[in-house]
Amino acid sequence: MKHALITGANRGIGLEFCRQLAARGVRVFATCRTSSRELDALASSSGGAVRVIADLDVASDAAVERLARDEPALAGVRLDLLINNAGVLRRESLDDLDFERIRLQFEINSLGPLRVTAALVREQKLGRGSKVAIITSRMGSIADNTSGSRYGYRMSKAAVNMAGATLARDLESRGIAVALLHPGWVRTDMTKQRGLVDVDESVAGLLARIDELTVSRTGGFWHSNGERLPW
């Protein structure tokens, strides 16, 4: 049986990843700060395929270290897939800059995936043949920025794109492949249910990109629909 760990698994894209991976027969470790009714129901009906690990704040060094080193559910487990999905979106314009909100987005969106990935590699939960997916956004593309605003989100996603590209280089010799994935404009709570694509379609596309991922393709930046995105 394959094993996957997902951050931010309590709602939206993370929850749908849990559903679709469990339906594939993957054992899923669904991590989040606080579980949800929907995630608990999925875990209860999954026959053990989905295991909820709450109290994981990806902005906390201590919490991530506990997950990687001390979490009983991960004892003896080698992960085939890590999906760094946890993220936060705040809205700033040039006339409404809140630097604490911007720092929060860097802590979660940029440092969170690096923190989680590094800890799991260090504790040998990821190894040769494993895949790391970072759910980023085309709003982190400098070349694609035609509308401005959203300073914290754009900057934090650009930073995690660099982190992911660097991880790809550092992990290539260990046989671990990394992908940076844009889910599309998805109808979720984060977008206040506005968007162009439903969450099940987005996640199906993201999983197709993950299926295609190999070490020879490591470090790429893709849309869920398969389009290669500019940096």
CYANA upper distance limits for C-alpha pairs under 8 A (distance plus 0.5 A):
  1 MET  CA     25 GLY  CA      7.68
  1 MET  CA     26 VAL  CA      6.73
  1 MET  CA     27 ARG  CA      7.36
  2 LYS  CA     25 GLY  CA      8.16
  2 LYS  CA     26 VAL  CA      5.57
  2 LYS  CA     27 ARG  CA      6.62
  2 LYS  CA     79 LEU  CA      7.95
  2 LYS  CA     80 ASP  CA      6.57
  3 HIS  CA     26 VAL  CA      6.23
  3 HIS  CA     27 ARG  CA      5.33
  3 HIS  CA     28 VAL  CA      6.43
  3 HIS  CA     29 PHE  CA      8.14
  3 HIS  CA     77 VAL  CA      8.31
  3 HIS  CA     78 ARG  CA      7.74
  3 HIS  CA     79 LEU  CA      5.57
  3 HIS  CA     80 ASP  CA      5.88
  3 HIS  CA     81 LEU  CA      7.07
  4 ALA  CA     26 VAL  CA      7.40
  4 ALA  CA     27 ARG  CA      6.80
  4 ALA  CA     28 VAL  CA      5.43
  4 ALA  CA     29 PHE  CA      6.64
  4 ALA  CA     79 LEU  CA      6.18
  4 ALA  CA     80 ASP  CA      6.39
  4 ALA  CA     81 LEU  CA      5.07
  4 ALA  CA     82 LEU  CA      6.22
  4 ALA  CA     83 ILE  CA      8.03
  5 LEU  CA     28 VAL  CA      6.33
  5 LEU  CA     29 PHE  CA      5.13
  5 LEU  CA     30 ALA  CA      6.62
  5 LEU  CA     31 THR  CA      7.71
  5 LEU  CA     79 LEU  CA      7.59
  5 LEU  CA     81 LEU  CA      6.91
  5 LEU  CA     82 LEU  CA      5.45
  5 LEU  CA     83 ILE  CA      6.72
  6 ILE  CA     14 GLY  CA      7.18
  6 ILE  CA     17 PHE  CA      8.28
  6 ILE  CA     18 CYS  CA      8.11
  6 ILE  CA     28 VAL  CA      7.91
  6 ILE  CA     29 PHE  CA      6.82
  6 ILE  CA     30 ALA  CA      5.78
  6 ILE  CA     31 THR  CA      6.40
  6 ILE  CA     82 LEU  CA      6.58
  6 ILE  CA     83 ILE  CA      5.27
  6 ILE  CA     84 ASN  CA      6.70
  6 ILE  CA     85 ASN  CA      7.09
  7 THR  CA     14 GLY  CA      7.45
  7 THR  CA     30 ALA  CA      7.08
  7 THR  CA     31 THR  CA      5.40
  7 THR  CA     32 CYS  CA      6.34
  7 THR  CA     58 VAL  CA      8.46
  7 THR  CA     83 ILE  CA      7.00
  7 THR  CA     84 ASN  CA      5.95
  7 THR  CA     85 ASN  CA      5.73
  7 THR  CA     86 ALA  CA      5.62
  8 GLY  CA     14 GLY  CA      6.08
  8 GLY  CA     15 LEU  CA      8.39
  8 GLY  CA     30 ALA  CA      8.23
  8 GLY  CA     31 THR  CA      6.63
  8 GLY  CA     32 CYS  CA      5.32
  8 GLY  CA     33 ARG  CA      8.01
  8 GLY  CA     84 ASN  CA      8.31
  8 GLY  CA     85 ASN  CA      6.06
  8 GLY  CA     86 ALA  CA      4.47
  8 GLY  CA     87 GLY  CA      7.67
  9 ALA  CA     13 ILE  CA      8.06
  9 ALA  CA     14 GLY  CA      4.52
  9 ALA  CA     15 LEU  CA      5.28
  9 ALA  CA     17 PHE  CA      8.23
  9 ALA  CA     18 CYS  CA      7.56
  9 ALA  CA     30 ALA  CA      5.77
  9 ALA  CA     31 THR  CA      6.14
  9 ALA  CA     32 CYS  CA      6.16
  9 ALA  CA     39 LEU  CA      8.03
  9 ALA  CA     85 ASN  CA      8.07
  9 ALA  CA     86 ALA  CA      7.99
 10 ASN  CA     14 GLY  CA      6.96
 10 ASN  CA     15 LEU  CA      5.92
 10 ASN  CA     30 ALA  CA      8.04
 10 ASN  CA     31 THR  CA      8.08
 10 ASN  CA     32 CYS  CA      6.58
 10 ASN  CA     34 THR  CA      7.72
 10 ASN  CA     35 SER  CA      5.82
 10 ASN  CA     36 SER  CA      5.95
 10 ASN  CA     38 GLU  CA      7.88
 10 ASN  CA     39 LEU  CA      5.99
 11 ARG  CA     15 LEU  CA      5.22
 11 ARG  CA     16 GLU  CA      8.08
 11 ARG  CA     36 SER  CA      7.71
 11 ARG  CA     38 GLU  CA      8.02
 11 ARG  CA     39 LEU  CA      7.78
 12 GLY  CA     16 GLU  CA      6.85
 12 GLY  CA    188 THR  CA      6.02
 12 GLY  CA    189 ASP  CA      7.38
 12 GLY  CA    199 VAL  CA      7.38
 13 ILE  CA     17 PHE  CA      6.66
 13 ILE  CA     85 ASN  CA      8.14
 13 ILE  CA    188 THR  CA      8.17
 13 ILE  CA    199 VAL  CA      6.57
 13 ILE  CA    203 VAL  CA      7.19
 14 GLY  CA     18 CYS  CA      6.98
 14 GLY  CA     85 ASN  CA      6.67
 14 GLY  CA     86 ALA  CA      8.12
 15 LEU  CA     19 ARG  CA      6.96
 15 LEU  CA     39 LEU  CA      7.07
 16 GLU  CA     20 GLN  CA      6.66
 16 GLU  CA    199 VAL  CA      7.42
 16 GLU  CA    200 ASP  CA      6.89
 16 GLU  CA    203 VAL  CA      7.20
 17 PHE  CA     21 LEU  CA      6.39
 17 PHE  CA    203 VAL  CA      6.76
 18 CYS  CA     22 ALA  CA      6.42
 18 CYS  CA     28 VAL  CA      6.91
 18 CYS  CA     30 ALA  CA      7.43
 18 CYS  CA     50 VAL  CA      7.57
 19 ARG  CA     23 ALA  CA      6.69
 19 ARG  CA     42 LEU  CA      7.86
 20 GLN  CA     24 ARG  CA      6.95
 20 GLN  CA    203 VAL  CA      8.42
 20 GLN  CA    204 ALA  CA      8.21
 21 LEU  CA     25 GLY  CA      7.15
 21 LEU  CA     26 VAL  CA      5.93
 21 LEU  CA     27 ARG  CA      8.18
 21 LEU  CA     28 VAL  CA      7.64
 22 ALA  CA     26 VAL  CA      5.52
 22 ALA  CA     27 ARG  CA      6.76
 22 ALA  CA     28 VAL  CA      7.03
 22 ALA  CA     46 SER  CA      7.82
 22 ALA  CA     49 ALA  CA      6.36
 22 ALA  CA     50 VAL  CA      7.20
 25 GLY  CA     49 ALA  CA      7.85
 26 VAL  CA     49 ALA  CA      7.29
 27 ARG  CA     48 GLY  CA      8.24
 27 ARG  CA     49 ALA  CA      5.14
 27 ARG  CA     50 VAL  CA      6.55
 27 ARG  CA     51 ARG  CA      8.37
 28 VAL  CA     49 ALA  CA      6.48
 28 VAL  CA     50 VAL  CA      5.22
 28 VAL  CA     51 ARG  CA      6.63
 29 PHE  CA     50 VAL  CA      6.53
 29 PHE  CA     51 ARG  CA      5.44
 29 PHE  CA     52 VAL  CA      6.53
 29 PHE  CA     53 ILE  CA      7.23
 30 ALA  CA     50 VAL  CA      7.14
 30 ALA  CA     51 ARG  CA      6.36
 30 ALA  CA     52 VAL  CA      5.24
 30 ALA  CA     53 ILE  CA      6.35
 31 THR  CA     52 VAL  CA      6.48
 31 THR  CA     53 ILE  CA      5.14
 31 THR  CA     54 ALA  CA      6.09
 31 THR  CA     55 ASP  CA      8.34
 31 THR  CA     56 LEU  CA      6.76
 32 CYS  CA     52 VAL  CA      8.47
 32 CYS  CA     53 ILE  CA      7.11
 32 CYS  CA     54 ALA  CA      5.51
 32 CYS  CA     55 ASP  CA      6.75
 32 CYS  CA     56 LEU  CA      5.73
 32 CYS  CA     57 ASP  CA      7.46
 32 CYS  CA     86 ALA  CA      8.37
 33 ARG  CA     54 ALA  CA      5.81
 33 ARG  CA     55 ASP  CA      4.83
 33 ARG  CA     56 LEU  CA      5.19
 33 ARG  CA     57 ASP  CA      5.83
 34 THR  CA     54 ALA  CA      6.00
 34 THR  CA     55 ASP  CA      6.56
 34 THR  CA     56 LEU  CA      8.46
 35 SER  CA     39 LEU  CA      6.88
 35 SER  CA     40 ASP  CA      7.32
 35 SER  CA     52 VAL  CA      7.96
 35 SER  CA     54 ALA  CA      6.57
 36 SER  CA     40 ASP  CA      6.60
 37 ARG  CA     41 ALA  CA      6.58
 38 GLU  CA     42 LEU  CA      6.70
 39 LEU  CA     43 ALA  CA      6.64
 39 LEU  CA     52 VAL  CA      8.22
 40 ASP  CA     44 SER  CA      6.61
 40 ASP  CA     52 VAL  CA      7.93
 41 ALA  CA     45 SER  CA      6.71
 42 LEU  CA     46 SER  CA      6.44
 42 LEU  CA     50 VAL  CA      7.74
 43 ALA  CA     47 GLY  CA      7.95
 43 ALA  CA     48 GLY  CA      7.32
 43 ALA  CA     49 ALA  CA      7.71
 43 ALA  CA     50 VAL  CA      5.36
 43 ALA  CA     51 ARG  CA      6.64
 43 ALA  CA     52 VAL  CA      7.43
 44 SER  CA     48 GLY  CA      8.01
 46 SER  CA     50 VAL  CA      6.51
 55 ASP  CA     63 ALA  CA      8.09
 56 LEU  CA     63 ALA  CA      6.26
 56 LEU  CA     64 VAL  CA      7.21
 56 LEU  CA     67 LEU  CA      7.95
 57 ASP  CA     63 ALA  CA      6.63
 57 ASP  CA     64 VAL  CA      7.65
 58 VAL  CA     63 ALA  CA      7.71
 58 VAL  CA     64 VAL  CA      6.74
 58 VAL  CA     86 ALA  CA      8.06
 58 VAL  CA    108 ILE  CA      6.74
 58 VAL  CA    112 GLY  CA      5.36
 58 VAL  CA    113 PRO  CA      8.05
 58 VAL  CA    115 ARG  CA      7.77
 58 VAL  CA    116 VAL  CA      7.38
 59 ALA  CA    107 GLU  CA      6.08
 59 ALA  CA    108 ILE  CA      5.82
 59 ALA  CA    111 LEU  CA      7.73
 59 ALA  CA    112 GLY  CA      6.09
 60 SER  CA     64 VAL  CA      6.77
 61 ASP  CA     65 GLU  CA      6.63
 61 ASP  CA    115 ARG  CA      7.75
 62 ALA  CA     66 ARG  CA      6.67
 63 ALA  CA     67 LEU  CA      6.82
 64 VAL  CA     68 ALA  CA      6.79
 64 VAL  CA    115 ARG  CA      7.69
 64 VAL  CA    116 VAL  CA      6.60
 64 VAL  CA    119 ALA  CA      7.53
 65 GLU  CA     69 ARG  CA      6.33
 65 GLU  CA     70 ASP  CA      8.15
 65 GLU  CA    119 ALA  CA      6.84
 66 ARG  CA     70 ASP  CA      5.46
 66 ARG  CA     71 GLU  CA      6.69
 67 LEU  CA     71 GLU  CA      5.35
 68 ALA  CA     74 LEU  CA      8.17
 68 ALA  CA    119 ALA  CA      6.41
 68 ALA  CA    120 LEU  CA      5.84
 68 ALA  CA    123 GLU  CA      6.69
 68 ALA  CA    125 LYS  CA      7.97
 69 ARG  CA    123 GLU  CA      6.80
 70 ASP  CA     74 LEU  CA      8.50
 70 ASP  CA     75 ALA  CA      8.24
 71 GLU  CA     75 ALA  CA      7.30
 77 VAL  CA    125 LYS  CA      6.95
 78 ARG  CA    124 GLN  CA      7.81
 78 ARG  CA    125 LYS  CA      5.19
 78 ARG  CA    126 LEU  CA      6.45
 78 ARG  CA    127 GLY  CA      7.84
 79 LEU  CA    125 LYS  CA      6.14
 79 LEU  CA    126 LEU  CA      5.97
 79 LEU  CA    127 GLY  CA      8.29
 79 LEU  CA    130 SER  CA      7.03
 80 ASP  CA    126 LEU  CA      7.59
 80 ASP  CA    129 GLY  CA      7.41
 80 ASP  CA    130 SER  CA      4.96
 80 ASP  CA    131 LYS  CA      6.66
 81 LEU  CA    130 SER  CA      6.17
 81 LEU  CA    131 LYS  CA      5.31
 81 LEU  CA    132 VAL  CA      6.36
 81 LEU  CA    133 ALA  CA      8.11
 82 LEU  CA    117 THR  CA      8.27
 82 LEU  CA    130 SER  CA      8.42
 82 LEU  CA    131 LYS  CA      6.84
 82 LEU  CA    132 VAL  CA      5.32
 82 LEU  CA    133 ALA  CA      6.66
 83 ILE  CA    132 VAL  CA      6.55
 83 ILE  CA    133 ALA  CA      5.26
 83 ILE  CA    134 ILE  CA      6.54
 83 ILE  CA    135 ILE  CA      7.82
 84 ASN  CA    113 PRO  CA      5.96
 84 ASN  CA    116 VAL  CA      8.32
 84 ASN  CA    132 VAL  CA      8.05
 84 ASN  CA    133 ALA  CA      6.55
 84 ASN  CA    134 ILE  CA      5.29
 84 ASN  CA    135 ILE  CA      6.55
 85 ASN  CA    134 ILE  CA      6.95
 85 ASN  CA    135 ILE  CA      5.65
 86 ALA  CA    108 ILE  CA      7.79
 86 ALA  CA    109 ASN  CA      7.72
 86 ALA  CA    112 GLY  CA      8.34
 87 GLY  CA    105 GLN  CA      8.13
 87 GLY  CA    108 ILE  CA      6.43
 87 GLY  CA    109 ASN  CA      5.62
 88 VAL  CA    105 GLN  CA      6.53
 88 VAL  CA    108 ILE  CA      7.34
 88 VAL  CA    109 ASN  CA      7.14
 88 VAL  CA    153 TYR  CA      8.40
 88 VAL  CA    190 MET  CA      8.36
 89 LEU  CA    105 GLN  CA      7.46
 89 LEU  CA    153 TYR  CA      6.46
 89 LEU  CA    190 MET  CA      7.48
 90 ARG  CA    101 ARG  CA      7.27
 90 ARG  CA    102 ILE  CA      8.22
 90 ARG  CA    105 GLN  CA      8.02
 90 ARG  CA    150 ARG  CA      7.80
 90 ARG  CA    152 GLY  CA      7.57
 90 ARG  CA    153 TYR  CA      7.19
 91 ARG  CA    149 SER  CA      8.40
 91 ARG  CA    150 ARG  CA      5.73
 91 ARG  CA    151 TYR  CA      8.20
 91 ARG  CA    152 GLY  CA      8.14
 91 ARG  CA    153 TYR  CA      8.18
 92 GLU  CA     96 ASP  CA      6.09
 92 GLU  CA     97 LEU  CA      6.00
 92 GLU  CA     98 ASP  CA      7.59
 92 GLU  CA    149 SER  CA      6.78
 92 GLU  CA    150 ARG  CA      5.38
 92 GLU  CA    151 TYR  CA      6.46
 92 GLU  CA    152 GLY  CA      7.56
 93 SER  CA     97 LEU  CA      6.59
 93 SER  CA    149 SER  CA      5.32
 93 SER  CA    150 ARG  CA      6.54
 93 SER  CA    151 TYR  CA      7.39
 94 LEU  CA    149 SER  CA      7.23
 94 LEU  CA    151 TYR  CA      8.49
 98 ASP  CA    102 ILE  CA      6.96
 99 PHE  CA    103 ARG  CA      6.53
100 GLU  CA    104 LEU  CA      6.68
101 ARG  CA    105 GLN  CA      6.92
101 ARG  CA    152 GLY  CA      7.73
102 ILE  CA    106 PHE  CA      6.97
102 ILE  CA    151 TYR  CA      7.83
102 ILE  CA    152 GLY  CA      4.84
102 ILE  CA    153 TYR  CA      7.92
103 ARG  CA    107 GLU  CA      6.66
103 ARG  CA    152 GLY  CA      7.94
104 LEU  CA    108 ILE  CA      6.78
105 GLN  CA    109 ASN  CA      5.93
105 GLN  CA    110 SER  CA      7.81
105 GLN  CA    152 GLY  CA      6.53
105 GLN  CA    153 TYR  CA      6.83
105 GLN  CA    156 SER  CA      6.61
106 PHE  CA    110 SER  CA      5.39
106 PHE  CA    111 LEU  CA      6.86
106 PHE  CA    152 GLY  CA      7.70
106 PHE  CA    153 TYR  CA      8.46
106 PHE  CA    155 MET  CA      8.25
106 PHE  CA    156 SER  CA      5.32
106 PHE  CA    159 ALA  CA      8.43
107 GLU  CA    111 LEU  CA      5.59
107 GLU  CA    112 GLY  CA      6.68
108 ILE  CA    112 GLY  CA      5.21
108 ILE  CA    113 PRO  CA      8.23
109 ASN  CA    113 PRO  CA      7.50
109 ASN  CA    156 SER  CA      6.33
109 ASN  CA    157 LYS  CA      6.99
109 ASN  CA    160 VAL  CA      7.28
110 SER  CA    114 LEU  CA      7.58
110 SER  CA    156 SER  CA      5.80
110 SER  CA    157 LYS  CA      6.93
110 SER  CA    159 ALA  CA      6.23
110 SER  CA    160 VAL  CA      4.92
110 SER  CA    163 ALA  CA      8.00
111 LEU  CA    115 ARG  CA      6.32
111 LEU  CA    160 VAL  CA      7.78
112 GLY  CA    116 VAL  CA      6.64
113 PRO  CA    117 THR  CA      6.46
113 PRO  CA    134 ILE  CA      7.40
113 PRO  CA    160 VAL  CA      8.04
114 LEU  CA    118 ALA  CA      6.42
114 LEU  CA    160 VAL  CA      8.37
114 LEU  CA    163 ALA  CA      7.19
114 LEU  CA    164 GLY  CA      8.23
115 ARG  CA    119 ALA  CA      6.69
116 VAL  CA    120 LEU  CA      6.74
117 THR  CA    121 VAL  CA      6.64
117 THR  CA    132 VAL  CA      8.25
118 ALA  CA    122 ARG  CA      6.51
119 ALA  CA    123 GLU  CA      6.73
120 LEU  CA    124 GLN  CA      6.62
120 LEU  CA    125 LYS  CA      5.55
120 LEU  CA    126 LEU  CA      6.47
121 VAL  CA    125 LYS  CA      6.34
121 VAL  CA    126 LEU  CA      5.53
121 VAL  CA    127 GLY  CA      7.51
126 LEU  CA    130 SER  CA      6.32
126 LEU  CA    176 ILE  CA      8.12
127 GLY  CA    174 ARG  CA      7.19
127 GLY  CA    175 GLY  CA      7.36
127 GLY  CA    176 ILE  CA      6.74
128 ARG  CA    174 ARG  CA      6.16
128 ARG  CA    175 GLY  CA      4.75
128 ARG  CA    176 ILE  CA      5.94
129 GLY  CA    175 GLY  CA      6.11
129 GLY  CA    176 ILE  CA      6.16
129 GLY  CA    177 ALA  CA      8.03
130 SER  CA    175 GLY  CA      7.78
130 SER  CA    176 ILE  CA      5.59
130 SER  CA    177 ALA  CA      7.18
131 LYS  CA    176 ILE  CA      6.14
131 LYS  CA    177 ALA  CA      5.39
131 LYS  CA    178 VAL  CA      6.44
131 LYS  CA    179 ALA  CA      8.49
131 LYS  CA    210 ILE  CA      8.27
131 LYS  CA    213 LEU  CA      8.10
132 VAL  CA    176 ILE  CA      7.83
132 VAL  CA    177 ALA  CA      6.65
132 VAL  CA    178 VAL  CA      5.19
132 VAL  CA    179 ALA  CA      6.89
133 ALA  CA    178 VAL  CA      6.34
133 ALA  CA    179 ALA  CA      5.44
133 ALA  CA    180 LEU  CA      6.58
133 ALA  CA    181 LEU  CA      7.42
133 ALA  CA    210 ILE  CA      7.68
134 ILE  CA    164 GLY  CA      7.62
134 ILE  CA    178 VAL  CA      8.16
134 ILE  CA    179 ALA  CA      6.74
134 ILE  CA    180 LEU  CA      5.46
134 ILE  CA    181 LEU  CA      6.56
135 ILE  CA    180 LEU  CA      6.69
135 ILE  CA    181 LEU  CA      5.49
135 ILE  CA    182 HIS  CA      6.57
135 ILE  CA    183 PRO  CA      7.59
136 THR  CA    140 GLY  CA      7.95
136 THR  CA    157 LYS  CA      6.41
136 THR  CA    160 VAL  CA      7.74
136 THR  CA    161 ASN  CA      7.62
136 THR  CA    180 LEU  CA      6.70
136 THR  CA    181 LEU  CA      6.09
136 THR  CA    182 HIS  CA      5.82
136 THR  CA    183 PRO  CA      8.20
137 SER  CA    141 SER  CA      8.19
137 SER  CA    157 LYS  CA      6.79
137 SER  CA    181 LEU  CA      7.54
137 SER  CA    182 HIS  CA      5.11
137 SER  CA    183 PRO  CA      7.58
137 SER  CA    184 GLY  CA      8.21
138 ARG  CA    144 ASP  CA      7.57
138 ARG  CA    182 HIS  CA      6.49
138 ARG  CA    223 HIS  CA      8.40
138 ARG  CA    229 LEU  CA      7.78
139 MET  CA    144 ASP  CA      7.76
139 MET  CA    145 ASN  CA      7.17
139 MET  CA    153 TYR  CA      8.01
139 MET  CA    154 ARG  CA      5.72
139 MET  CA    157 LYS  CA      7.43
139 MET  CA    158 ALA  CA      8.23
140 GLY  CA    145 ASN  CA      8.45
140 GLY  CA    153 TYR  CA      8.10
140 GLY  CA    154 ARG  CA      5.22
140 GLY  CA    155 MET  CA      6.87
140 GLY  CA    156 SER  CA      7.74
140 GLY  CA    157 LYS  CA      4.93
140 GLY  CA    158 ALA  CA      4.52
140 GLY  CA    159 ALA  CA      8.17
140 GLY  CA    161 ASN  CA      7.72
140 GLY  CA    231 TRP  CA      8.28
141 SER  CA    145 ASN  CA      6.83
141 SER  CA    154 ARG  CA      8.29
141 SER  CA    157 LYS  CA      8.49
141 SER  CA    158 ALA  CA      6.69
141 SER  CA    229 LEU  CA      8.45
141 SER  CA    230 PRO  CA      6.88
141 SER  CA    231 TRP  CA      5.29
142 ILE  CA    158 ALA  CA      7.96
142 ILE  CA    230 PRO  CA      8.49
142 ILE  CA    231 TRP  CA      6.48
143 ALA  CA    230 PRO  CA      6.75
143 ALA  CA    231 TRP  CA      6.50
144 ASP  CA    230 PRO  CA      7.42
144 ASP  CA    231 TRP  CA      8.19
150 ARG  CA    154 ARG  CA      6.49
151 TYR  CA    155 MET  CA      6.40
152 GLY  CA    156 SER  CA      6.37
153 TYR  CA    157 LYS  CA      6.56
154 ARG  CA    158 ALA  CA      6.64
155 MET  CA    159 ALA  CA      6.68
156 SER  CA    160 VAL  CA      6.77
157 LYS  CA    161 ASN  CA      6.62
158 ALA  CA    162 MET  CA      7.05
159 ALA  CA    163 ALA  CA      6.79
160 VAL  CA    164 GLY  CA      6.46
161 ASN  CA    165 ALA  CA      6.66
161 ASN  CA    180 LEU  CA      7.20
161 ASN  CA    221 PHE  CA      8.44
162 MET  CA    166 THR  CA      6.58
163 ALA  CA    167 LEU  CA      6.56
164 GLY  CA    168 ALA  CA      6.63
164 GLY  CA    178 VAL  CA      7.36
164 GLY  CA    179 ALA  CA      7.79
164 GLY  CA    180 LEU  CA      7.05
164 GLY  CA    219 GLY  CA      7.18
165 ALA  CA    169 ARG  CA      7.14
165 ALA  CA    178 VAL  CA      8.27
165 ALA  CA    180 LEU  CA      8.46
165 ALA  CA    219 GLY  CA      5.36
165 ALA  CA    220 GLY  CA      7.92
166 THR  CA    170 ASP  CA      6.81
166 THR  CA    219 GLY  CA      8.32
167 LEU  CA    171 LEU  CA      6.30
167 LEU  CA    178 VAL  CA      7.66
167 LEU  CA    219 GLY  CA      8.35
168 ALA  CA    172 GLU  CA      6.30
168 ALA  CA    176 ILE  CA      8.21
168 ALA  CA    177 ALA  CA      6.85
168 ALA  CA    178 VAL  CA      5.73
168 ALA  CA    179 ALA  CA      8.40
168 ALA  CA    218 THR  CA      6.30
168 ALA  CA    219 GLY  CA      5.47
169 ARG  CA    173 SER  CA      8.40
169 ARG  CA    219 GLY  CA      7.90
171 LEU  CA    175 GLY  CA      7.04
171 LEU  CA    176 ILE  CA      5.87
171 LEU  CA    177 ALA  CA      7.52
172 GLU  CA    176 ILE  CA      6.13
172 GLU  CA    177 ALA  CA      6.89
172 GLU  CA    215 VAL  CA      6.81
172 GLU  CA    218 THR  CA      7.98
175 GLY  CA    215 VAL  CA      6.92
176 ILE  CA    215 VAL  CA      7.01
177 ALA  CA    213 LEU  CA      7.35
177 ALA  CA    214 THR  CA      6.29
177 ALA  CA    215 VAL  CA      5.17
177 ALA  CA    217 ARG  CA      8.08
177 ALA  CA    218 THR  CA      5.51
177 ALA  CA    219 GLY  CA      7.97
178 VAL  CA    213 LEU  CA      8.18
178 VAL  CA    215 VAL  CA      8.17
178 VAL  CA    218 THR  CA      5.57
178 VAL  CA    219 GLY  CA      5.92
178 VAL  CA    220 GLY  CA      8.17
179 ALA  CA    210 ILE  CA      7.90
179 ALA  CA    213 LEU  CA      7.61
179 ALA  CA    218 THR  CA      6.58
179 ALA  CA    219 GLY  CA      5.91
179 ALA  CA    220 GLY  CA      6.07
179 ALA  CA    221 PHE  CA      6.96
179 ALA  CA    222 TRP  CA      8.17
180 LEU  CA    219 GLY  CA      7.38
180 LEU  CA    220 GLY  CA      6.57
180 LEU  CA    221 PHE  CA      5.17
180 LEU  CA    222 TRP  CA      6.83
181 LEU  CA    206 LEU  CA      7.51
181 LEU  CA    221 PHE  CA      6.36
181 LEU  CA    222 TRP  CA      5.56
181 LEU  CA    223 HIS  CA      6.35
181 LEU  CA    224 SER  CA      7.08
182 HIS  CA    221 PHE  CA      8.12
182 HIS  CA    222 TRP  CA      6.63
182 HIS  CA    223 HIS  CA      5.16
182 HIS  CA    224 SER  CA      6.39
183 PRO  CA    202 SER  CA      6.19
183 PRO  CA    203 VAL  CA      7.71
183 PRO  CA    205 GLY  CA      8.43
183 PRO  CA    206 LEU  CA      7.11
183 PRO  CA    223 HIS  CA      6.73
183 PRO  CA    224 SER  CA      5.63
184 GLY  CA    196 LEU  CA      8.07
184 GLY  CA    197 VAL  CA      7.52
184 GLY  CA    202 SER  CA      7.27
184 GLY  CA    223 HIS  CA      7.17
184 GLY  CA    224 SER  CA      6.99
185 TRP  CA    194 ARG  CA      8.40
185 TRP  CA    195 GLY  CA      5.33
185 TRP  CA    196 LEU  CA      6.00
185 TRP  CA    197 VAL  CA      6.76
186 VAL  CA    191 THR  CA      7.70
186 VAL  CA    193 GLN  CA      8.17
186 VAL  CA    194 ARG  CA      7.69
186 VAL  CA    195 GLY  CA      5.45
186 VAL  CA    196 LEU  CA      6.59
186 VAL  CA    197 VAL  CA      5.46
186 VAL  CA    198 ASP  CA      6.19
186 VAL  CA    199 VAL  CA      6.37
186 VAL  CA    202 SER  CA      7.46
187 ARG  CA    191 THR  CA      6.63
187 ARG  CA    192 LYS  CA      7.64
187 ARG  CA    193 GLN  CA      4.72
187 ARG  CA    194 ARG  CA      5.51
187 ARG  CA    195 GLY  CA      5.26
187 ARG  CA    196 LEU  CA      7.50
187 ARG  CA    197 VAL  CA      6.73
187 ARG  CA    198 ASP  CA      5.97
187 ARG  CA    199 VAL  CA      6.85
188 THR  CA    192 LYS  CA      6.62
188 THR  CA    193 GLN  CA      5.25
188 THR  CA    194 ARG  CA      7.70
188 THR  CA    198 ASP  CA      8.50
188 THR  CA    199 VAL  CA      7.58
189 ASP  CA    193 GLN  CA      6.14
191 THR  CA    195 GLY  CA      7.53
197 VAL  CA    201 GLU  CA      7.17
197 VAL  CA    202 SER  CA      7.01
198 ASP  CA    202 SER  CA      6.85
199 VAL  CA    203 VAL  CA      6.61
200 ASP  CA    204 ALA  CA      6.63
201 GLU  CA    205 GLY  CA      6.84
202 SER  CA    206 LEU  CA      6.72
202 SER  CA    224 SER  CA      6.78
203 VAL  CA    207 LEU  CA      6.53
203 VAL  CA    224 SER  CA      8.14
204 ALA  CA    208 ALA  CA      6.78
205 GLY  CA    209 ARG  CA      6.90
205 GLY  CA    224 SER  CA      5.19
205 GLY  CA    225 ASN  CA      6.24
205 GLY  CA    226 GLY  CA      8.09
206 LEU  CA    210 ILE  CA      6.79
206 LEU  CA    223 HIS  CA      8.40
206 LEU  CA    224 SER  CA      5.24
206 LEU  CA    225 ASN  CA      8.20
207 LEU  CA    211 ASP  CA      6.52
208 ALA  CA    212 GLU  CA      6.86
208 ALA  CA    224 SER  CA      8.39
209 ARG  CA    213 LEU  CA      6.84
209 ARG  CA    222 TRP  CA      8.20
209 ARG  CA    224 SER  CA      7.21
209 ARG  CA    226 GLY  CA      7.20
213 LEU  CA    217 ARG  CA      6.50
213 LEU  CA    218 THR  CA      7.35
214 THR  CA    218 THR  CA      6.70
220 GLY  CA    228 ARG  CA      8.07
221 PHE  CA    228 ARG  CA      6.54
221 PHE  CA    229 LEU  CA      6.03
221 PHE  CA    230 PRO  CA      7.90
221 PHE  CA    231 TRP  CA      8.21
222 TRP  CA    226 GLY  CA      6.52
222 TRP  CA    227 GLU  CA      6.16
222 TRP  CA    228 ARG  CA      5.11
222 TRP  CA    229 LEU  CA      5.89
223 HIS  CA    227 GLU  CA      5.61
223 HIS  CA    228 ARG  CA      6.86
223 HIS  CA    229 LEU  CA      7.00
